[in-house]
Amino acid sequence: MPYYERLTAQDASFLGLEDANHHMHVGGVLIYELGPLRTAEGGLDVDRVRAAIDARLDRVPRFRQRISWVPGEGHPIWIDDDHFNIAYHVRHSALPRPGNDDALKRLIGRIMSQQLDRGKPLWEMWFVEGLEGDRFALISKTHHCMIDGIAGAELISVLMDLAPDTPISAPKPWTPMPAPSRGRLSMDALWHRVTQPFDALSAVRKALNTPDETVVALRAAAEGVVEAFAPAFRSASETPFNVPIGPHRRFEFTEHRVSDFKRVKDALGGTLNDVVLATVAGALRTFFFHRGLKVQDLEIRAVVPVSVRAKGKAGILGNQITQMVADLPVALSDPIERLKAVREVMSGLKESKQALGGRVLTAVSEWTVPNVLVQSIRLASNSRPYNLIVTNVPGPQIPLYLLGCRMRASYPVAPLMPGQALNIALFSYDGGLFWGLNGDWDALPDLAELVDGIREAFAELLAAAGAA
């Protein structure tokens, strides 16, 4: 029986945003102990890895599907890939000796500089042997139209084990479902458009039955849309991050302990994410100073993505996120004052309706032309409403294993948006807080200095918490 599934407007927008310079894949760099996967020659047994992943793909059917398009309408859909080949997607590589972190970072940047092939399922996993310390790395790439950060964290849990001795079953037989005909797609698209006004009318009738609740909801939604658009009417400061970018990437990473961040928040107030943003603000202050900018004159804003994924829906792929725009106090030299300022800003945003406004705009895009979100993002980038994205995704706080090999670290890689040469992403796992900094190769040759700034800024906060 023919099968297909339409992408939501938000998922489709990441396909529309992608071009030669803006690669819309999200990724992760997972570090493992080599242990049970060591071959007799000392390398990595990638055949066992492929077999194990193949055995679990039935849990994530999207990974055997590719993009197709509705004739005439041009809206993307998912169909089964009748030429799926696990060996194409699970790849094997190695680092030159001595296999240090610098060599790994260069490889990560090179892999993330390459677009995914839209003629195939939009994911790749690169297993990299030769990492010093008897370790190997997994560099994953998955198109943003398939997952957001929360779904990505769930995907890790699907592919990994909770115990080192978990048995792996044999791959289940899989037969791709046939794609629908062009005529079927065209008729379904027409029906989709015809029924939209009736769906809207049904919503109106429901609203008339509960007028008091509806008036309150509509007022909140309207206020949310206004607040969501507000940053676009007041440009953030011009920085080295806000330039046209090219196709090449460089990547840096660092890590902290979650317990240290909790120690700071317990002593100085706020949330763990407030401490993260205060750390970023301190690092940016130092970075801008070294670049010769007058930090006291800068108005710096960061987009903070917010999950709107319903409880019980964490395992569903696709994007269910909105965002808030937060001011970062880079002009403040005192770390305690920076954290206090961030705390006040984030508290105000939580009471605002920015996130609601983002959800309304995403919902409206489902009722209008498919590329409305893409055009909105491109227009917004021209007005420079923010300078960078800082995303913080919680992950499992217990050890995970791949065929008996313990995962030791998980550094996230987030894509660069138009006019954004830097994206900072964090992922917490097994007591660690792992930072991944994705930057444009040409715009940020000094990206490593920003990592040094992150370490120094948090050390200031930790010292202040100890003094408090």
N, C-alpha and C positions, 0 to 999 in steps of 0.2 A: 504493500500500500504506500503510495507517495507520501512523503513527509517533509515539512519545512517549518521554520519558526522565524517570525519577524523579530528583528532587533528593536529594542526600545529606542526612542529618540535620543536618550542620553548615551546609550551604547553606540548608536550609529554616529553620534557627533565625534567620537574619537577616530572613526574612519575618515570622516570629513575633514578633520583637522590635520591629518597626516599628509606630509609632503616630503620632498627630498631632504629637507633640513630638520623636520620635526617628526621624530619617530615615536609613535604613540604606543610603545610597549612598556609594561612594567616588568620589573625583574627582581631577582634576589641572588645573593652570593652566600651559599651555605658551605660551611667548613666542617669536615668530618675527620675523625680518626680513621686511618686506613684499615688497620686490624684485619677483620675477617675477609675483606675483599682483596687482600694482597695476593697476587699471583706468584707462582714459583719464581718468576723472573723479577719480582719486586714491584710490578706495575699494578694496575687496577683492573679487576675482572669486570669489564663493562658489559659482557654478554649476560652475566647474572643480573646486572642492574637493569638492562633492557627487558629481560624476562619478567623481573619483578614489577616494573612499571607497567608493562603490557598486561599483566595479570590484574591490575587495579584500574585500568581505564574504563571499565564498565561503571565505576563509581562517578566518573566525570565524562559523560557522553559527549559533551561539547568538544573534548580534545580529539574526537574523531570526525569533527564537522568542519566544513570550510564555508567561506563567504560566497554567496551568489547574489543576484540582483533581480528585482521585479522589473519586467519589461515596461518601458514607458514611464512608470513612476520613479524608477531608479532607487527604490528603498532596498537596503541590504537584508538578506535573510540567511539563516543557517540551514545547510543541507549536509547529509552524510557524504564523506569523502570516499568514493568508491575505489580510490587508489592509495588508501592510507598505508604508510610504511613506517613502522616504529623506528627503524634504523635511521631514517632521515631526521627524525625529531630528537632522538637521544644520541648525542654525538660524543666523540672521544677525542681528547686533546691532551697535551702535556706541556709543562713549563720547562724552559731551559734551566740548567743548573746555575745557581744553587736553589732555584725555586722559591725565592723570597717574596714578600708581600708586594714589593715594587713591580716585579714581573707579573704578578697576578693582577694588580691594578691596571697595568697596560693592556693585558688581555681582556679584562672586563670592559675597558673603554673601547677597544676595537670591536668586540662582539656587540656592544650596545650601539655602535655607530652604524650597524647594518639593519636595514628594514626587513621585516618578516615577509615571506612570500605569500601574497594573498591568494594564490592558486592552491594553497595547502592549508591545513589547520594551523591557526596562528599561534604557535608555540614552539619553543626549542629548549632543550636541556643539554648543556655542555658539561660533561664530566672531565675534570682536569686533574691529571695525576702529576707527581713530581713536586708537590708543595712541601717545603722543608718542614721538619718536625713530624715526619711520618703521617702526613695528612693528605687529603684530596679535597677538591672544591667542586661544587655544583653551581654553575652559572645558568640561571633560568631566565627565559624571556617569554612573556605572554602578552598578547595585545590587550590594551586597555578596554577594548570593546567587549572583552570576555570577562574581565574581573576588575574589582576594585580592591583596596587594601585588605578589607575584612575577608572577602572571598578568597584572596590570595593566601591569607593566614590559614583559612580552612583547607585550602588545597594542600598546603604543607602537611597538615594533620592527616589528610587522606592518603598521601603517598608515604608517610613515615609510620613507624611503629612505636608503641608505648614501652615495649620491652625488647631487649637485644635478641631474644630467641623466638620471636614470633614467626610461625611457619608461613611460607608463601605458597598460595595455591597456584595451580596451573592456569594459564590464560583461558578465559571462556571463549568459545567460538563466537565470532561476530560477523554478521551479514549486514552490509549497508542497506538502508532503506532507499528506494528509488526517489529521485528528485521529481517534483511536480512538473507538468508541462507548462510551456509559456502561456498557453490559453488559460489554464487553471490559475496561474499566478496573476494574470491580468484581471480575471473575473473576481478573484478574491480581493485584489487591491481596490477594485471598483466598489465592491460590497463594503469594504472597510471604510471607504470615504463616505458612502451613502449612509451608513449606520451611525457615523459620528454625531451628526446633528440630533439624532434620536436619543443617543446616549446623553448628550448635553441637555436635551429637553427633559429626560427622566430625572437628571440631577436637579433641574429647575423645579419640577413638580415636587420632588422630595423637599426642596428648600421651602416651597410654599406651605407645606404641611407643618414645618417647624420654623416659622418666620423669626422668632426671637433668637434661636440658636444660629440660624443662618446669617442674620444681620451681624452678630458678633463674629462669626467665622469669616465672613466676607470682609469686615473691617480689619480683622487681624491679617488676613491674606493681603489686602491692599497695602497696609502699613508695612508688611514684610517685603513686598515687591519694591516699595520706595526705599526701604533701608538697604535692600540688596543692591539697588542701582546707585545708592548715594556715593560710594567710593569713586565711581567712574566720573563724577562731576568735579572731583578735586584730585588732581594728579599727585602721585607720590613723587618724591625727589628722584632726580636722574642719578643713576648709579652705574658702576661697571657691569651690573647684572642685566641691565635693561637695554639691550642692544640686539640688532638682528643677529641671529645665530647661524652657524653652518652645520654640516652633517656629522662632524667629528666630536667625540666625547672623551672626557677624562674623568676618572673616578677615584675618590678617596674614601677611606672609612676609619672609624675609631669606635671605641666602646667604653661603657661605664657599667657600674653595678646599679641595679634598680634600688637597692637598699641605700646607697649613698644619696640618690635623688630624694628618696623618702625621708632621709635624715634631714635634708635641707628644708623640705616642705613642712616637716613636723616642727622644726625649730623656728622657721621664718614665716610660715603661713602659706596658703595657696594650695594648688594641686600639683601633682607631678608634672602635668603639661605646662603649668605656669613656670615651673623651674626650668623646663626645657626651653621655653620661649625666652626667658630671662638669660639663659646661657647663650642662646643664639644672638640676642641683642648685644651681649657683651663681646662676643666673637666678632660680630659685624662692626662694632665700634672700633676695635683694634685693626681690623682689616681695612676699613675705610681710612683710618688715620695713616696707615702705611701707604695707601694709594694717594695720599695727599688731599683728601676731602676734609672739609670742615664739618665735623660730626655734629656740632651744636646747631648747625643750620639744616640738618637733614630731617625729612619726614619719611620714615621708613615703615612700610606696611607688609605684612605677611598674610597670605591666604592660609587658613587653617581648615582643612577638609573635615567635615562632620558626617559620620555614618547615620543614615536614616533607615537602616536595615531593621525590619521588625524582628522581635524576639521569635526564635524558632526558625528564622529564615537565613541563618548565617551560612548554611551549606549551599545556598543557591548562588550560582555564578551570575555575572552581570554587575552593573554599577547601580548602587543605591546610596549615593553620597550627595551632599550639598556642601556649602562652604560659608565661612565667616572671614571677614577681613579685620585683622588686628594691628594696631599701631605698636611698633617696637621702639622702646625708649633708648636709642643708641646715644643720645646726648648726655645721659646720666653716667657719671663716672663711678658712683658708689653702687656695688652689687646689690646691697639690700634695698636701696631705693629703686633700682631697676626691677627687682622682683616685685616690690610693692606696686610700681606703676603697671607692670604686666598683670598683676592680680586684679587691679581695679579695672583695667581695660577688658579682660576676659570676663569678669563678673558682669560688666555692663553689656557685653555681647550676648551672654547667656540669657539676660533679661530682655534683650532686643528680639526682633522678629526677622533678623537676617537669614537664619537658616530656613525659616518658614517661607520667606520670599524666594529663596533658591528652589525650594520644592515646588512652589507655585509655577515658577517660570519653566521648570522641567516638565511639569504636567501640561502646561499650555502648549509646549512644543509638540506633544503627542496629537494635538488637535489642529495643528497648523502645518506649514510646509516642513519637510523633513530636515532641512538644513538651518532652521532658525537658531538652534543652539550654536552651531558653527559660526554663523555670521555674528551672533552676539559676542562670542568669545573673541573673534578677530577684531571687532569694533572696540571692544573693551581694552584689548592690548594696545591699541593706538593711543588711548587716553592714559595709559599707565596707572591704573587704579591701585596696583600693588607692585612690590619689587621682587618677591620670591614666594615660593610655597614651602611650608613646613608641615609635614604630615607625620603623625605619631600613631602607629597601629599596635595594639596589644596582641601578643602572641601567647602560646602555651607556656606556662611556668614550670614545666616538668621536662626532663630529658626526652628527646626523641631519637629514634634509631632508623637507619637504612641498612637492612640486611646485617644487623648486628653492629654496624658502625655508628658510634655516638655522634650526634650533631653538636658541635661546639660553638658555632656562631652563625648568625643569619643577618647579613647586611642588606637592607632594601635598596632598590634602584628605581627611582621615579622619573617619568619623562619630563622633558623641557617643553614648556608651552611657548607660543609665539611671543617674542620680545622678552623671554626669560632665559638667562644663561645659567641659572643655578636652581637646583631643587634639593632640599634637605629632607631626608626621610629617616624615620626611626622605627625600630621594631624591637619589642621586648620579648625575650625568650630565656627560660630557665635561669632567671635571676639577673640576666644581662640586658643592658640597653644598648642596642647596636645602631650606629649612625652610618648612613650611606649618603655621600655627597656626589651628585651627578652634575657635571658642568660642561659648558661648551669649551672645546679644546683651545680655540683661539682667544676667546674672551677672558678665560681664567687660567692662564699659565701658572698662577700662584695659588691654585686651589689648596695645595697642601698647607699654606700659611693659615687658611681659614680653619683647617682642622686643628692646628696648633692653638689658634684663638679659642676654639671650643673647649679644648682641654684647660687652657688658662682661665677662661671665664668661669667654668664650673669649679675649678680649684678655689677661686675667689669666693664663690658662694658656699662651698664646703667649709672653708676656713671661717667665714662669717657665721655659719651655723654652729660651728664648734665654739666660737666665742660667745654666741648667744646662749 
